[in-house]
Amino acid sequence: MADVYVALLVWIAIATLLSYAIERLWCDFTSRRVIWYAMAPGVVVHELSHLVACSLTGAKVRRVVLFGPSGGSVTHTKPRMPILGQPLISLAPIAGCTLALWAVWWAFSERLHLEYSTLPAVDLSASGGAVLWQTLKALLVDSCKLVYSRRFLSPCGLAFLYLVLTFSICMAPSRTDLWHALLGLTVIGAIVVIVNQAGPSGFTLGEGFSRRIMAFGWNAFTFSILLLMSALVVSVPAAVIGRLFGGAR
């Protein structure tokens, strides 16, 4: 169970880094405020994710801003749920935007003939880094084939790419949220490892429920990693063109 937890965290970390990279590419040649308005659906999902997490963890919402001078924000009190509360609130946009990407995939998959792609297991051995790198390269190739096929030269295809971009850019939590989340996730990870190592043989805490949660998260990221890669494939040439013709912001 601990290995599955760590493996899922690896994919979450990769998804977060991809989201930061995509946002940075677009902000490099235009203002962040323009990005927030252009990516309105993603901004709404981002902040609603925080709101839902506040409700689930018992935190009282003080103020909600969707399109302020520095982007959106949700001001809230300390969550009543110990340890897990703040990480849930901080990382809620990753879950919310992942589900949004999942919905986009299912809405457009039949029309655009999208093919299901699965994530391999994360190898935590000494050679795991090389295997992970090969996996990411394969996903990047699949994303290039997906984005640069003729099926996207249509209103439906362009709408798909736009929604993928907006939810990809808005997935990443703020730097402050990420810092708060890392502390809680470290504690949770330590508890998972201790329970599985110190517990009697065959005993795990909430094993059935935990495995269902992990399986759901794994399936969700099957979609989001590929779509994040697709957003990156779109963003790189857009950033180059923006820099050449528009200059730095």
Secondary structure, DSSP 8 states (H G I E B T S, - for coil): -HHHHHHHHHHHHHHHHHHHHHHHHHHTTS-HHHHHHHTHHHHHHHHHHHHHHHHHHT--EEEEEEEETTEEEEEE---SSTTTHHHHHHHHHHHHHHHHHHHHHHHHHHHHT-----------STTHHHHHHHHHHHHHHHHHHHHTSGGGSSHHHHHHHHHHHHHHHTTS--HHHHHHHHHHHHHHHHHHHHHHHHS-TT--TTHHHHHHHHHHHHHHHHHHHHHHHHHHHHHHHHHHHHHHHT---
